[in-house]
Amino acid sequence: MRRILNLVLFLFIATISFSFFGSKGKSVEWKLGHNANTDHIWHETAVKFSEIVDEKTDGKLKVKIFPNGQLGSETDMINSVRLGTLDMVLTGETLQNWAPKAALMAVPYAFRDLDHMNTVLNGPIGEEIKTNIQANAGLIPLYYHERAPRNLTTNRDIKSVEDLKGLIIRVPDVPIFVKTWEVLGAKPTPMSLQEVFTSLQQNTIHAQENPYDLVYSLGFYEVQKNAYETEHVIQWIYATVGEKQFNKLSPEMQKAVLEASEEAQIYAQGKFKDFVVTAKQNLIDKGMKIIPVNKEEYQNKIMPEMQKILTPEQYELYLKIVETK
């Protein structure tokens, strides 16, 4: 009788272990990659997410973080997640290379302000974009970061849009960015973020465009003296996990990851406003000139060409965004 009871107890423990730890009965380690440095809000939030996951799974799911583009460019990391050699990546509009509707995460002058962006993101259009990403790229968005507007930096004097003619500007490897800067008369050059500093230093490119926080965290102020407040893109970035990696987890661990994502989201939003103000002030303290521009001049160049810049599917979604109150 005792042998039978011991066997029943063993089977019960084994079942619980299988349910929580997964099919191999082992703890799991995920690798998360991103392009920012360790002082950046993306990294701080990733660390917070990792801590919450660790707590909620009693240490059975570990998230190891690789900042500073250690694991390659954003495109490289997306490919790695899709291949299964990486588990999580912070990524944005670059996803449009797989999921066309992800382009709407960074359409020039589509969002009036952050409130408008959040309304769209947390509504049906945002769900449509998330679904498109998961269906086409195989990545599941877990939480997102609001981003400061993208601005132009260069050592050249830019007094009007006409001064952009012939300007060699680094852009992400994303079609919408290439087409937009072509419309403005510049010469966009897709390039990995990790190559930008040296290329600016060697003058193989003349300019780049990014939010102030990345301009500061990547040290571009050392090789760029002017920041022009074009604010041409208001956007967000997702923390994503591979669909295959997520589906390998037990239901209990999946639930823990989703709960940790919600808490990480709240943490990031609570830090965002102060983070952006500090990033801009940091650039000023480093001697960078912050120069306002006539944004209408840029809009008047870009907006009439938007139907040509976007695919018909993207343009239809763009119109919905613009019309959202």
C-alpha positions, 0 to 999 in steps of 0.5 A, spaced: 500 500 500 505 504 501 509 503 495 502 505 491 501 511 495 509 513 494 507 512 486 501 516 486 505 522 490 511 521 485 506 521 479 502 527 482 509 531 483 511 529 476 505 532 473 505 539 477 513 539 474 511 538 467 505 543 467 509 548 470 516 547 467 514 545 460 515 538 456 523 538 458 522 539 466 527 544 466 527 551 467 528 556 461 532 562 460 530 567 454 535 572 451 533 579 450 537 583 445 536 591 444 540 597 441 540 602 447 545 602 452 544 600 460 542 607 462 536 607 457 529 606 459 529 600 454 534 597 458 531 599 465 525 596 463 527 590 460 531 589 467 524 590 471 521 585 466 526 580 468 526 581 475 518 580 475 518 574 471 523 571 475 519 573 481 512 570 478 516 564 476 520 562 482 526 563 478 524 558 473 524 563 467 530 567 467 531 573 462 538 575 460 539 582 457 544 583 451 544 591 450 548 596 446 547 591 439 551 586 442 547 581 438 547 585 432 542 590 428 535 590 429 534 586 423 539 581 425 536 580 432 529 579 429 532 574 424 535 571 430 528 571 434 525 568 428 530 562 427 530 561 435 537 563 437 534 569 440 528 569 444 526 577 445 527 583 441 525 590 442 523 592 435 519 597 431 518 599 424 523 595 422 518 589 422 515 592 416 520 588 412 516 582 414 509 585 417 507 591 412 502 594 417 508 595 422 510 601 417 504 605 421 508 605 427 513 610 424 509 614 418 511 621 418 506 626 421 501 621 422 500 622 429 499 629 432 502 628 439 503 622 444 496 622 446 493 621 439 498 615 438 496 612 444 489 612 442 490 609 436 495 604 439 490 602 444 484 601 439 482 597 434 488 599 429 493 598 434 490 591 435 490 590 427 498 592 427 499 587 433 496 581 429 499 583 422 506 582 426 504 576 429 501 573 423 507 575 418 513 576 423 512 570 428 513 575 434 508 577 439 508 584 442 508 584 449 509 591 452 511 597 448 515 604 449 512 611 447 518 614 444 520 621 443 519 624 436 525 623 431 529 629 429 534 631 424 542 632 427 547 634 422 553 639 422 550 642 416 546 649 417 539 647 415 535 653 414 529 650 410 527 644 406 531 646 400 538 645 404 536 638 405 538 637 397 544 632 397 544 631 404 547 624 405 543 621 411 543 615 415 536 611 416 534 605 418 533 599 413 526 601 412 522 603 406 518 608 408 524 612 411 528 611 405 522 614 401 520 620 405 527 622 405 528 622 398 522 626 397 525 631 402 531 631 397 536 628 401 540 621 400 538 616 405 543 611 406 540 605 410 545 603 415 545 599 422 545 603 428 552 601 430 555 603 424 552 610 425 557 614 430 564 612 426 560 613 419 559 620 422 566 621 424 569 619 418 564 624 414 561 618 410 554 620 412 552 627 413 546 626 418 542 622 422 535 622 425 533 619 431 529 621 438 534 625 443 534 619 448 538 615 442 542 621 440 545 622 447 545 614 449 549 613 443 554 619 443 552 622 437 553 629 440 560 628 440 560 628 432 554 632 431 553 639 433 546 641 431 539 638 432 533 640 428 527 639 431 523 636 425 519 631 430 517 628 423 515 621 426 512 620 433 512 613 434 513 607 439 517 600 440 515 593 442 518 588 446 517 582 442 518 575 443 518 569 438 511 566 438 515 559 438 518 560 444 512 563 448 508 557 446 513 552 448 512 555 455 507 552 460 500 555 461 502 558 468 509 561 465 505 564 459 500 567 464 506 570 468 510 573 462 503 576 460 502 579 467 510 581 467 509 585 461 503 589 464 507 591 470 513 593 465 508 597 461 506 601 467 513 602 469 516 604 462 510 609 462 511 612 469 519 613 467 518 616 460 516 624 461 522 625 465 526 621 461 525 625 455 526 631 458 533 629 461 535 626 454 534 633 451 537 637 457 543 632 456 544 634 449 544 641 451 549 640 456 554 637 452 554 643 447 549 641 442 544 646 439 537 645 439 534 648 433 527 649 431 524 648 424 518 650 420 515 643 421 509 645 416 514 646 410 516 639 411 509 636 412 507 640 405 513 636 402 511 629 405 504 629 405 502 630 398 506 624 396 504 619 402 500 615 397 506 614 393 510 613 399 506 607 402 503 601 399 495 601 398 494 597 404 498 601 408 495 608 406 488 605 407 490 604 415 494 611 415 488 614 413 484 611 419 490 613 423 489 621 421 481 621 422 482 618 429 480 623 434 
